[in-house]
Each structure stands twice: as structure tokens, then as C-alpha cells.
């Protein structure tokens, strides 16, 4: 008799309301993983992000969801670090232009601060904190590049229109999603996470 392997879709929660991040994570994880986000948990509250480091914020979010919803979960925090701005916006990347700012507000502020600056080196960093069976694990990803003088492209989100990764002439917002995911900071951290979970 022929034998068959049955693959069960593994379920885990991504502690985010951001649909763009969720879609990127699902694309990287592949079809064997069912990644839910906070909307799927009917969680509408804003989870605190009061740490002064990326890893601190990621841990804070993951622990909040694990404690309140009793699920295995992971959370991330990402920062854009610009050399000429002494590492800003860094941990404040999501709210650099103010507490309730938009992506375009943040991009506009960065470009204003970078006017006339020759050194445009920058990097994106992502830290993922995983809580699995009560234990905590962290994973990091980084990509280097530079800040363009104006936005380019309609894809992506956040600072993608002004970030050009090393080795490319297009911004993250211009690159096809599969190319961006293969080289991005979040892609690198997600692959480390998935390798750990699969092992």
C-alpha cells in the first residue's frame, strides 16, 4: 500500500496590527505555517512600546500577547538607523514625526533632516522575540544601504521609498516583494525564526 505524508499547518500569532508586516511574514514562512495577527485575536488595544531598544520593544509586545491571550507568539521591532543622524530615527522609527504620524510624515521628516547631507549611509535592523512554550528566543536581521534624496516606488511601506539597499539601484518600494523579502532585515530575522521553529 502506498504511504502518504500529511503536513499539518502550524499555527502561531504575530503580535502586530500591521497587515503589511503580516503579509511579508506569511510570504517568507510559506504554506505550511498559518500566521495569525492581532486582528485575528480580536485584539484592538494598542500594545505598549516603551522600551528604548528594539529588542526591548519586541519582548514587551510578545510578552503582552502571550500573557493576555495565552498563545505562542512572536513580535518584532524595526528601526532605520542613519549614520549622519547619529543613528536616528532608530527605535523611534514608527513615530519619528509624532505619536500619530503617517508613513509619509516620517519619510518627509527624514528627507528634511538629510537635505544637503553627503553621507547617506543607513541600515535597517529588525529584532524578533518569540515566546514558545513559555520560553523566550530572539532573532536579528540587518540590511545596509543608503537614503535617496526623494521617494521612489509605490510598493512596500514605512521608509521603503527612500531606502536603497547595497548592491541595488532601486528602493525597497520599487523592488518586487519576493526580491525585497530575500534581502531585507525582516526577511533575514524571519528566516532565522522559521529555521528555529522547523528544527
URKA-V709301 format. One record per pair of residues at least 4 apart in sequence whose C-alpha atoms are under 7 Angstrom apart, sorted by the first residue. I is the first residue (numbers start at 1). GAP is how many residues later the second one is. If there is no record, write none. Layout:
BEGIN
I:GAP  I:GAP
END
This chain:
BEGIN
8:24  9:23  9:24  9:25  10:22  10:23  10:24  11:22  11:23  11:24  12:22  12:23  12:24  12:60  12:61  13:22  13:23  13:24  13:59  13:60  13:61  14:21  14:22  14:23  14:59  14:60  14:61  15:22  15:23  15:46  15:47  15:50  15:58  15:59  15:60  16:21  16:22  16:59  17:20  17:21  17:22  18:4  19:4  20:4  21:4  22:4  22:15  23:4  24:4  25:4  25:165  26:4  26:9  28:159  29:4  29:165  36:4  37:4  38:4  38:5  39:4  39:5  47:14  48:13  49:8  49:11  49:12  50:7  51:5  51:6  52:4  52:39  53:4  53:38  54:4  54:23  54:24  54:37  54:73  55:4  55:22  55:72  56:4  57:4  57:20  58:4  58:17  58:18  58:19  58:69  58:70  58:71  59:4  59:70  60:4  61:4  61:14  62:4  62:11  62:12  62:13  62:67  62:68  62:69  63:4  64:4  65:4  66:4  66:5  66:6  66:7  72:59  72:60  72:61  73:57  73:58  73:59  74:54  74:55  74:56  74:57  75:53  75:54  75:55  76:50  76:51  76:52  76:53  77:49  77:50  77:51  78:47  78:48  78:49  79:10  79:11  79:12  79:14  79:45  79:46  79:47  80:9  80:10  80:13  80:43  80:44  80:45  81:6  81:7  81:8  81:9  81:41  81:42  81:43  82:4  82:5  82:6  82:39  82:40  82:41  83:4  83:38  83:39  84:35  84:36  89:4  89:7  92:4  95:4  95:5  95:6  96:10  97:4  97:8  97:9  97:12  101:4  102:4  103:4  103:55  104:4  105:4  106:4  107:4  107:52  108:4  109:4  110:4  111:4  111:38  120:26  120:27  121:24  121:25  121:26  122:22  122:23  122:24  122:25  123:19  123:20  123:21  123:22  124:18  124:19  124:20  124:61  125:16  125:17  125:18  125:60  126:14  126:15  126:16  126:59  126:60  126:63  127:11  127:12  127:13  127:14  127:62  128:10  128:11  128:12  128:61  129:7  129:8  129:9  129:10  130:6  130:7  130:8  131:4  131:5  131:6  132:4  139:50  139:53  139:54  140:49  141:44  141:45  141:47  141:48  142:43  143:22  143:41  143:42  144:21  144:22  145:18  145:19  145:20  145:21  146:17  146:18  146:19  147:15  147:16  147:17  148:14  148:15  148:16  150:12  151:10  151:11  152:9  152:10  152:19  152:21  152:22  153:8  153:18  153:20  153:21  154:19  154:20  155:18  155:19  156:4  156:16  156:17  159:4  160:11  160:12  160:13  161:10  161:11  161:12  162:9  163:8  163:9  164:4  164:5  164:6  164:7  164:8  165:6  170:4  170:5  171:4  172:8  175:4  175:5  176:4  177:4  178:4  179:4  180:4  181:6  182:5  183:4  183:5  184:4  185:4  186:4  187:4  188:4  189:4  190:4  191:4  192:4  193:4  194:4  195:4
END
